[in-house]
């Protein structure tokens, strides 16, 4: 059985990853399952009840193991869309690359103008103001992607079309192989 394709959407909060994931599900001719890291984070109990602190390392460790679940579903032939936010200093990207470097991953950078991100963050009302901007400079990697889509300059539909055109070029999915090689040196 062929491994399922994996589209990883990496971008800061409010950039439009979830909206783009839904558009891709509607656009792509094969079924793609949306596996969001936020859902894994929401599985955690009220950690303050257990630790009486704001230490979210247990929640982070739990969520980072999501990539083993992604790997398992890909092994079973399921195609996946996985929105993520990879930030410096958390090891989340490294865990993902370690788990999935030999898999058919289309690593997609989802970007947007910072002023627009600030506007979207305010409009959403469910994020701490300023969190998107703090993520903006901490997002990693800076330049190793298979494709970049810009949700400010292009509509969600146009971004989905760009990704849909690329998804069948499996031989061109090299970002995770490059990142894995960099991690090994």
ABEGO torsion letter per residue (X at the ends): XBBBBBBBBBBBBGAGAAAAAAAAAAABABBBBBBBAAAAAAABBBAAAAAGBABAAAAAAAAAAAAAAAAAAAAAGBBBBBBBBBBBGAGAAAAAAAAAAABBBBBBBBBBBAAAAAAAAAAAGABBBGAAAAAAAABOBAABBABBBBAAABBAAAAAAAAAAAAABAAABAAAAAAAAAAAX
